[in-house]
Amino acid sequence: MKIFGFTFFVCFLLVGCTTPIDSAQTIIPEPIGDMPSFPDFNFVDENNTTHNSSMYAGIPFVAYFSASWCTHCKPTLEALDDTVPVGHLLVFNKESREEYSNMTEWKESMESELNRTLDHPFMHAPDFALSLNVQSIPSMFFVNADGEITHHQEGLRNQSIIETYWNPLVSNDGQ
């Protein structure tokens, strides 16, 4: 019974991990469905600063969805931080349970574990994640300067894969 319980616990921790990090993997964009534009949003981050869709109008950005308990999501956040400049990455919490809603705690934990400062907003947004049909974490939406979702990826991704989707957004934007 203990072995079953342990196995179940380990499987629970890995929920959302849909692909391994592998630079040789084939990149297949997730279907975007009938949502070509990223929806309007208005959230407060861990510093009580408001972030809304109008602040990101005219610039490309990545919306990253995860949860504070997702330890296997850390490499993707690290790759995003290495690739996407400050002001272009939004970190959203998909987890609705109250015990995982402290964005300051989550950000500080990630900064400690990654041994770096993360200059990106962390926002509690479980209903927003549901509206975007975020199923697995980590999940990323690459959004161009016109507000259109160009790619949606779920699962672990390394820096070269993230660059594959981010660099065209920046080169098309002239930044």
MDAnalysis code that builds the backbone (N, CA, C; Angstrom):
import MDAnalysis as mda
import numpy as np

u = mda.Universe.empty(525, n_residues=175, atom_resindex=np.repeat(np.arange(175), 3), trajectory=True)
u.add_TopologyAttr("name", ["N", "CA", "C"] * 175)
u.add_TopologyAttr("resid", np.arange(1, 176))
u.add_TopologyAttr("resname", ["MET", "LYS", "ILE", "PHE", "GLY", "PHE", "THR", "PHE", "PHE", "VAL", "CYS", "PHE", "LEU", "LEU", "VAL", "GLY", "CYS", "THR", "THR", "PRO", "ILE", "ASP", "SER", "ALA", "GLN", "THR", "ILE", "ILE", "PRO", "GLU", "PRO", "ILE", "GLY", "ASP", "MET", "PRO", "SER", "PHE", "PRO", "ASP", "PHE", "ASN", "PHE", "VAL", "ASP", "GLU", "ASN", "ASN", "THR", "THR", "HIS", "ASN", "SER", "SER", "MET", "TYR", "ALA", "GLY", "ILE", "PRO", "PHE", "VAL", "ALA", "TYR", "PHE", "SER", "ALA", "SER", "TRP", "CYS", "THR", "HIS", "CYS", "LYS", "PRO", "THR", "LEU", "GLU", "ALA", "LEU", "ASP", "ASP", "THR", "VAL", "PRO", "VAL", "GLY", "HIS", "LEU", "LEU", "VAL", "PHE", "ASN", "LYS", "GLU", "SER", "ARG", "GLU", "GLU", "TYR", "SER", "ASN", "MET", "THR", "GLU", "TRP", "LYS", "GLU", "SER", "MET", "GLU", "SER", "GLU", "LEU", "ASN", "ARG", "THR", "LEU", "ASP", "HIS", "PRO", "PHE", "MET", "HIS", "ALA", "PRO", "ASP", "PHE", "ALA", "LEU", "SER", "LEU", "ASN", "VAL", "GLN", "SER", "ILE", "PRO", "SER", "MET", "PHE", "PHE", "VAL", "ASN", "ALA", "ASP", "GLY", "GLU", "ILE", "THR", "HIS", "HIS", "GLN", "GLU", "GLY", "LEU", "ARG", "ASN", "GLN", "SER", "ILE", "ILE", "GLU", "THR", "TYR", "TRP", "ASN", "PRO", "LEU", "VAL", "SER", "ASN", "ASP", "GLY", "GLN"])
u.atoms.positions = np.array([
    [0.821, -1.184, 0.000],
    [0.000, 0.000, 0.000],
    [0.866, 1.250, 0.000],
    [1.992, 1.216, 0.753],
    [2.890, 2.365, 0.788],
    [3.483, 2.635, -0.592],
    [3.818, 1.582, -1.310],
    [4.392, 1.748, -2.650],
    [3.362, 2.376, -3.576],
    [2.121, 1.929, -3.499],
    [1.064, 2.510, -4.331],
    [0.888, 3.990, -4.007],
    [0.864, 4.313, -2.711],
    [0.704, 5.710, -2.297],
    [1.850, 6.569, -2.795],
    [3.063, 6.085, -2.676],
    [4.230, 6.831, -3.146],
    [4.178, 7.015, -4.661],
    [3.844, 5.948, -5.383],
    [3.747, 6.026, -6.848],
    [2.690, 7.035, -7.255],
    [1.540, 7.008, -6.605],
    [0.474, 7.961, -6.898],
    [0.948, 9.389, -6.637],
    [1.650, 9.608, -5.511],
    [2.157, 10.930, -5.168],
    [3.136, 11.438, -6.219],
    [4.061, 10.616, -6.650],
    [5.039, 11.010, -7.662],
    [4.338, 11.341, -8.979],
    [3.376, 10.534, -9.372],
    [2.622, 10.800, -10.605],
    [1.884, 12.117, -10.505],
    [1.315, 12.423, -9.337],
    [0.616, 13.694, -9.132],
    [1.564, 14.859, -9.326],
    [2.794, 14.765, -8.813],
    [3.759, 15.844, -8.958],
    [4.139, 16.092, -10.414],
    [4.070, 15.062, -11.231],
    [4.486, 15.192, -12.617],
    [3.355, 15.551, -13.570],
    [2.149, 15.719, -13.070],
    [1.033, 16.102, -13.934],
    [1.364, 17.422, -14.601],
    [1.164, 17.498, -15.895],
    [1.466, 18.712, -16.646],
    [2.781, 18.632, -17.374],
    [3.625, 17.718, -17.001],
    [4.903, 17.555, -17.665],
    [4.645, 16.721, -18.913],
    [4.506, 17.400, -20.051],
    [4.099, 16.681, -21.240],
    [5.247, 16.298, -22.147],
    [6.380, 16.958, -22.032],
    [7.512, 16.607, -22.877],
    [8.809, 16.840, -22.127],
    [9.838, 16.076, -22.432],
    [11.128, 16.313, -21.807],
    [11.846, 17.473, -22.495],
    [12.830, 18.023, -21.808],
    [13.650, 19.045, -22.437],
    [14.638, 18.336, -23.343],
    [14.575, 18.633, -24.607],
    [15.422, 17.975, -25.590],
    [15.568, 18.912, -26.774],
    [16.759, 19.406, -27.012],
    [16.956, 20.375, -28.088],
    [16.747, 19.759, -29.464],
    [16.736, 18.439, -29.561],
    [16.550, 17.797, -30.861],
    [15.090, 17.432, -31.126],
    [14.204, 17.773, -30.179],
    [12.812, 17.371, -30.357],
    [12.147, 18.122, -31.501],
    [11.160, 17.502, -32.088],
    [10.393, 18.133, -33.144],
    [9.443, 19.140, -32.513],
    [9.384, 20.324, -33.088],
    [8.531, 21.375, -32.563],
    [7.206, 21.334, -33.306],
    [6.153, 21.017, -32.570],
    [4.820, 20.988, -33.157],
    [3.971, 21.969, -32.366],
    [3.573, 23.095, -32.971],
    [2.781, 24.061, -32.226],
    [1.458, 23.455, -31.774],
    [1.055, 23.818, -30.560],
    [-0.254, 23.411, -30.069],
    [-1.312, 24.177, -30.866],
    [-2.449, 23.565, -31.141],
    [-3.487, 24.288, -31.860],
    [-3.985, 25.475, -31.052],
    [-4.147, 26.585, -31.714],
    [-4.592, 27.800, -31.064],
    [-6.115, 27.836, -30.982],
    [-6.792, 27.106, -31.843],
    [-8.245, 27.081, -31.830],
    [-8.818, 28.341, -32.454],
    [-9.947, 28.778, -31.937],
    [-10.600, 29.940, -32.531],
    [-10.293, 31.226, -31.770],
    [-9.128, 31.306, -31.131],
    [-8.746, 32.482, -30.381],
    [-7.488, 33.108, -30.984],
    [-7.615, 33.823, -32.091],
    [-6.422, 34.391, -32.712],
    [-5.828, 35.549, -31.926],
    [-6.624, 36.237, -31.120],
    [-6.123, 37.363, -30.333],
    [-6.073, 36.999, -28.859],
    [-5.038, 37.494, -28.189],
    [-4.935, 37.263, -26.748],
    [-6.004, 38.120, -26.074],
    [-6.767, 37.545, -25.144],
    [-7.876, 38.291, -24.539],
    [-7.413, 39.440, -23.638],
    [-8.294, 40.383, -23.449],
    [-8.019, 41.491, -22.535],
    [-7.839, 40.956, -21.123],
    [-6.978, 41.610, -20.356],
    [-6.733, 41.197, -18.975],
    [-6.433, 42.413, -18.121],
    [-6.585, 42.238, -16.833],
    [-6.300, 43.283, -15.853],
    [-6.020, 42.589, -14.526],
    [-4.737, 42.506, -14.131],
    [-4.335, 41.804, -12.925],
    [-3.337, 42.631, -12.137],
    [-3.203, 42.276, -10.867],
    [-2.238, 42.916, -9.982],
    [-1.136, 41.902, -9.704],
    [0.118, 42.367, -9.768],
    [1.246, 41.454, -9.548],
    [1.645, 41.402, -8.080],
    [2.755, 40.735, -7.823],
    [3.237, 40.522, -6.461],
    [3.630, 41.815, -5.761],
    [3.849, 42.893, -6.515],
    [4.193, 44.196, -5.937],
    [2.985, 45.124, -5.877],
    [1.810, 44.583, -6.128],
    [0.564, 45.344, -6.160],
    [0.523, 46.349, -7.322],
    [1.259, 46.045, -8.391],
    [1.261, 46.857, -9.604],
    [0.267, 46.257, -10.583],
    [-0.555, 47.095, -11.181],
    [-1.551, 46.631, -12.142],
    [-0.910, 46.394, -13.500],
    [-1.284, 45.302, -14.120],
    [-0.875, 44.975, -15.490],
    [-2.147, 44.696, -16.268],
    [-2.299, 45.389, -17.388],
    [-3.482, 45.148, -18.210],
    [-3.085, 45.091, -19.676],
    [-4.005, 44.625, -20.473],
    [-3.713, 44.399, -21.890],
    [-3.288, 45.671, -22.612],
    [-3.807, 46.820, -22.212],
    [-3.428, 48.060, -22.918],
    [-1.953, 48.397, -22.702],
    [-1.377, 47.970, -21.580],
    [0.044, 48.221, -21.319],
    [0.947, 47.438, -22.268],
    [0.415, 46.370, -22.846],
    [1.204, 45.504, -23.716],
    [0.785, 45.634, -25.178],
    [-0.059, 46.609, -25.467],
    [-0.480, 46.853, -26.849],
    [0.717, 47.354, -27.652],
    [0.904, 46.788, -28.817],
    [1.980, 47.228, -29.703],
    [3.328, 46.594, -29.440],
    [3.430, 45.691, -28.472],
    [4.701, 44.997, -28.222],
    [4.444, 43.495, -28.139],
    [5.396, 42.691, -28.598],
    [5.242, 41.239, -28.440],
    [5.492, 40.849, -26.987],
    [4.854, 39.774, -26.554],
    [5.083, 39.289, -25.199],
    [4.774, 37.792, -25.131],
    [5.212, 37.203, -24.031],
    [4.916, 35.802, -23.751],
    [4.117, 35.753, -22.458],
    [2.986, 35.063, -22.500],
    [2.190, 34.796, -21.305],
    [2.507, 33.369, -20.869],
    [3.114, 33.246, -19.708],
    [3.558, 31.961, -19.171],
    [2.636, 31.565, -18.023],
    [2.059, 30.376, -18.109],
    [1.163, 29.869, -17.069],
    [1.824, 28.691, -16.376],
    [1.795, 28.735, -15.035],
    [2.372, 27.668, -14.242],
    [1.693, 27.674, -12.878],
    [2.345, 27.079, -11.897],
    [1.859, 27.076, -10.521],
    [3.058, 26.997, -9.589],
    [2.897, 27.536, -8.402],
    [4.025, 27.587, -7.468],
    [4.516, 26.207, -7.062],
    [3.659, 25.211, -7.062],
    [4.059, 23.862, -6.656],
    [4.747, 23.086, -7.785],
    [4.773, 23.640, -8.982],
    [5.302, 22.921, -10.148],
    [6.826, 23.049, -10.211],
    [7.505, 22.174, -9.498],
    [8.969, 22.234, -9.476],
    [9.580, 21.842, -10.819],
    [8.899, 20.996, -11.586],
    [9.453, 20.598, -12.880],
    [9.271, 21.695, -13.940],
    [8.546, 22.771, -13.629],
    [8.354, 23.878, -14.579],
    [9.519, 24.872, -14.539],
    [10.328, 24.785, -13.508],
    [11.418, 25.735, -13.291],
    [12.363, 25.890, -14.496],
    [12.786, 24.823, -15.184],
    [13.689, 25.011, -16.329],
    [13.072, 25.852, -17.463],
    [11.765, 25.739, -17.642],
    [11.119, 26.530, -18.695],
    [11.106, 28.003, -18.307],
    [10.804, 28.303, -17.054],
    [10.845, 29.698, -16.607],
    [12.255, 30.258, -16.741],
    [13.247, 29.452, -16.406],
    [14.638, 29.890, -16.542],
    [14.973, 30.185, -18.010],
    [14.540, 29.328, -18.923],
    [14.790, 29.553, -20.355],
    [14.049, 30.791, -20.856],
    [12.842, 31.000, -20.379],
    [12.102, 32.213, -20.756],
    [12.825, 33.453, -20.253],
    [13.279, 33.419, -19.013],
    [13.999, 34.561, -18.446],
    [15.281, 34.855, -19.208],
    [15.940, 33.810, -19.705],
    [17.160, 33.986, -20.496],
    [16.882, 34.543, -21.886],
    [15.677, 34.380, -22.389],
    [15.346, 34.723, -23.775],
    [14.499, 35.978, -23.912],
    [13.472, 36.080, -23.119],
    [12.486, 37.157, -23.267],
    [12.876, 38.328, -22.366],
    [13.035, 39.530, -22.951],
    [13.480, 40.672, -22.145],
    [12.420, 41.153, -21.149],
    [12.905, 41.904, -20.176],
    [12.025, 42.514, -19.177],
    [10.965, 43.343, -19.893],
    [9.742, 43.236, -19.424],
    [8.634, 43.970, -20.019],
    [7.898, 43.195, -21.093],
    [8.375, 41.976, -21.382],
    [7.769, 41.159, -22.429],
    [7.356, 39.764, -21.948],
    [7.498, 39.503, -20.661],
    [7.126, 38.201, -20.100],
    [6.188, 38.417, -18.925],
    [5.032, 37.777, -18.987],
    [4.037, 37.837, -17.917],
    [3.905, 36.431, -17.332],
    [4.045, 36.311, -16.026],
    [3.958, 35.020, -15.358],
    [2.608, 34.948, -14.653],
    [1.786, 33.981, -15.063],
    [0.448, 33.812, -14.510],
    [0.359, 32.511, -13.718],
    [-0.284, 32.582, -12.553],
    [-0.540, 31.402, -11.747],
    [-1.867, 30.783, -12.169],
    [-1.839, 29.536, -12.544],
    [-3.028, 28.800, -12.977],
    [-3.757, 28.150, -11.801],
    [-3.085, 27.983, -10.695],
    [-3.619, 27.247, -9.550],
    [-4.647, 28.071, -8.782],
    [-5.833, 27.504, -8.573],
    [-6.911, 28.237, -7.907],
    [-6.935, 28.061, -6.390],
    [-6.261, 27.045, -5.867],
    [-6.314, 26.809, -4.423],
    [-5.627, 27.950, -3.660],
    [-6.283, 28.391, -2.602],
    [-5.843, 29.539, -1.810],
    [-4.396, 29.402, -1.320],
    [-4.003, 28.201, -0.915],
    [-2.648, 28.029, -0.377],
    [-1.547, 28.250, -1.420],
    [-1.926, 28.368, -2.683],
    [-0.945, 28.619, -3.747],
    [-1.156, 29.984, -4.401],
    [-1.806, 30.915, -3.710],
    [-2.145, 32.199, -4.316],
    [-1.200, 33.340, -3.951],
    [-0.193, 33.080, -3.131],
    [0.728, 34.135, -2.725],
    [1.819, 34.301, -3.794],
    [1.677, 35.347, -4.596],
    [2.597, 35.560, -5.719],
    [3.971, 36.038, -5.256],
    [4.035, 36.773, -4.166],
    [5.333, 37.202, -3.630],
    [6.142, 35.984, -3.196],
    [5.494, 35.092, -2.498],
    [6.152, 33.863, -2.035],
    [6.644, 33.030, -3.217],
    [5.806, 32.890, -4.239],
    [6.185, 32.104, -5.418],
    [7.381, 32.729, -6.122],
    [7.314, 34.040, -6.334],
    [8.418, 34.709, -7.040],
    [9.722, 34.586, -6.244],
    [9.666, 34.826, -4.948],
    [10.870, 34.718, -4.124],
    [11.435, 33.304, -4.150],
    [10.561, 32.318, -4.139],
    [10.999, 30.926, -4.213],
    [11.702, 30.650, -5.543],
    [11.135, 31.115, -6.633],
    [11.743, 30.904, -7.957],
    [13.079, 31.635, -8.060],
    [13.147, 32.851, -7.533],
    [14.412, 33.592, -7.564],
    [15.490, 32.855, -6.770],
    [15.113, 32.303, -5.638],
    [16.062, 31.554, -4.820],
    [16.515, 30.272, -5.527],
    [15.556, 29.541, -6.073],
    [15.891, 28.273, -6.732],
    [16.689, 28.479, -8.022],
    [16.404, 29.573, -8.736],
    [17.132, 29.848, -9.977],
    [18.390, 30.681, -9.734],
    [18.562, 31.149, -8.492],
    [19.717, 31.959, -8.115],
    [19.855, 33.202, -9.006],
    [18.732, 33.925, -9.155],
    [18.721, 35.144, -9.952],
    [17.497, 35.986, -9.600],
    [17.538, 37.236, -9.992],
    [16.385, 38.118, -9.839],
    [15.509, 37.966, -11.073],
    [14.225, 37.820, -10.859],
    [13.272, 37.723, -11.965],
    [12.501, 39.041, -12.042],
    [12.761, 39.813, -13.075],
    [12.132, 41.119, -13.239],
    [10.881, 41.034, -14.103],
    [10.041, 40.081, -13.792],
    [8.794, 39.866, -14.524],
    [7.658, 39.801, -13.512],
    [6.479, 40.284, -13.876],
    [5.356, 40.233, -12.935],
    [4.814, 38.820, -12.756],
    [4.482, 38.479, -11.521],
    [3.838, 37.208, -11.169],
    [2.412, 37.542, -10.742],
    [1.428, 36.973, -11.438],
    [0.030, 37.335, -11.196],
    [-0.838, 36.102, -10.983],
    [-1.732, 36.201, -10.024],
    [-2.662, 35.118, -9.707],
    [-3.835, 35.210, -10.679],
    [-4.022, 34.193, -11.541],
    [-5.021, 34.285, -12.607],
    [-5.634, 32.936, -12.983],
    [-6.131, 32.163, -12.027],
    [-6.675, 30.849, -12.379],
    [-7.878, 30.911, -13.325],
    [-8.776, 31.872, -13.147],
    [-9.937, 31.975, -14.043],
    [-9.506, 32.368, -15.454],
    [-8.486, 33.209, -15.544],
    [-7.956, 33.601, -16.847],
    [-7.358, 32.387, -17.556],
    [-6.635, 31.558, -16.805],
    [-6.068, 30.328, -17.372],
    [-7.177, 29.430, -17.897],
    [-8.251, 29.313, -17.144],
    [-9.397, 28.515, -17.598],
    [-9.990, 29.075, -18.882],
    [-10.096, 30.407, -18.968],
    [-10.677, 31.021, -20.166],
    [-9.823, 30.775, -21.405],
    [-8.524, 30.582, -21.190],
    [-7.609, 30.282, -22.294],
    [-7.463, 28.778, -22.516],
    [-8.184, 27.998, -21.755],
    [-8.164, 26.545, -21.858],
    [-6.772, 25.963, -21.595],
    [-6.067, 26.548, -20.638],
    [-4.756, 26.033, -20.253],
    [-4.987, 24.712, -19.531],
    [-4.495, 23.639, -20.127],
    [-4.682, 22.295, -19.583],
    [-3.479, 21.828, -18.778],
    [-2.302, 21.989, -19.323],
    [-1.065, 21.494, -18.711],
    [-0.149, 22.659, -18.398],
    [0.748, 22.413, -17.467],
    [1.754, 23.421, -17.174],
    [3.129, 22.785, -17.277],
    [4.109, 23.583, -17.664],
    [3.984, 24.976, -18.044],
    [3.292, 25.129, -19.394],
    [2.719, 26.301, -19.589],
    [2.039, 26.610, -20.836],
    [2.407, 28.038, -21.228],
    [2.696, 28.241, -22.502],
    [3.123, 29.552, -22.985],
    [2.323, 29.981, -24.204],
    [1.936, 31.252, -24.206],
    [1.312, 31.865, -25.375],
    [2.270, 32.929, -25.885],
    [2.677, 32.804, -27.137],
    [3.527, 33.794, -27.777],
    [2.600, 34.744, -28.523],
    [2.686, 36.030, -28.193],
    [1.751, 37.020, -28.710],
    [2.531, 38.092, -29.463],
    [2.110, 38.385, -30.707],
    [2.824, 39.390, -31.496],
    [2.382, 40.802, -31.118],
    [2.995, 41.812, -31.732],
    [2.721, 43.217, -31.419],
    [1.292, 43.621, -31.745],
    [0.607, 42.860, -32.599],
    [-0.798, 43.122, -32.912],
    [-1.753, 42.435, -31.939],
    [-1.203, 41.741, -30.922],
    [-2.032, 41.064, -29.937],
    [-2.519, 39.701, -30.375],
    [-1.974, 39.186, -31.469],
    [-2.390, 37.880, -31.990],
    [-1.519, 36.772, -31.402],
    [-2.157, 35.691, -31.014],
    [-1.424, 34.527, -30.519],
    [-0.803, 33.834, -31.724],
    [0.515, 33.777, -31.756],
    [1.199, 33.139, -32.881],
    [1.512, 31.670, -32.598],
    [1.740, 31.331, -31.314],
    [2.026, 29.954, -30.924],
    [1.574, 29.722, -29.500],
    [1.149, 28.504, -29.237],
    [0.817, 28.068, -27.882],
    [1.554, 26.756, -27.657],
    [2.357, 26.724, -26.614],
    [3.137, 25.533, -26.294],
    [2.835, 25.087, -24.883],
    [2.687, 23.789, -24.688],
    [2.547, 23.219, -23.360],
    [3.673, 22.230, -23.131],
    [4.118, 22.165, -21.903],
    [5.188, 21.245, -21.557],
    [6.526, 21.957, -21.455],
    [7.509, 21.236, -20.978],
    [8.843, 21.798, -20.783],
    [9.469, 22.183, -22.112],
    [10.121, 23.317, -22.129],
    [10.814, 23.804, -23.324],
    [12.152, 24.385, -22.915],
    [13.145, 24.184, -23.769],
    [14.454, 24.753, -23.482],
    [14.606, 26.081, -24.237],
    [15.740, 26.729, -24.030],
    [15.949, 28.061, -24.583],
    [15.912, 28.078, -26.106],
    [16.483, 27.100, -26.774],
    [16.498, 27.118, -28.246],
    [15.092, 27.006, -28.819],
    [14.239, 26.242, -28.173],
    [12.858, 26.125, -28.647],
    [12.106, 27.427, -28.409],
    [12.300, 28.012, -27.240],
    [11.653, 29.293, -26.954],
    [12.122, 30.358, -27.937],
    [13.414, 30.379, -28.249],
    [13.938, 31.334, -29.231],
    [13.296, 31.144, -30.606],
    [12.972, 29.901, -30.959],
    [12.327, 29.611, -32.243],
    [11.035, 30.396, -32.397],
    [10.303, 30.567, -31.306],
    [9.031, 31.291, -31.356],
    [9.159, 32.761, -30.984],
    [10.099, 33.099, -30.115],
    [10.254, 34.483, -29.669],
    [10.969, 35.349, -30.715],
    [12.059, 34.865, -31.273],
    [12.858, 35.694, -32.190],
    [12.077, 36.245, -33.376],
    [11.206, 35.481, -34.036],
    [10.416, 36.072, -35.128],
    [9.484, 37.194, -34.656],
    [8.984, 37.112, -33.439],
    [8.127, 38.174, -32.915],
    [8.904, 39.466, -32.761],
    [10.128, 39.353, -32.293],
    [10.971, 40.522, -32.091],
    [11.457, 41.091, -33.413],
    [11.863, 40.226, -34.343],
    [12.348, 40.715, -35.642],
    [11.230, 41.346, -36.460],
    [10.003, 40.829, -36.333],
    [8.864, 41.420, -37.041],
    [8.434, 42.732, -36.406],
    [8.763, 42.920, -35.128],
    [8.380, 44.123, -34.414],
    [9.421, 45.220, -34.577],
    [10.603, 44.859, -35.081],
    [11.665, 45.842, -35.266],
    [12.405, 46.165, -33.990],
    [12.267, 45.364, -32.955],
    [12.980, 45.627, -31.685],
    [14.312, 44.939, -31.661],
])
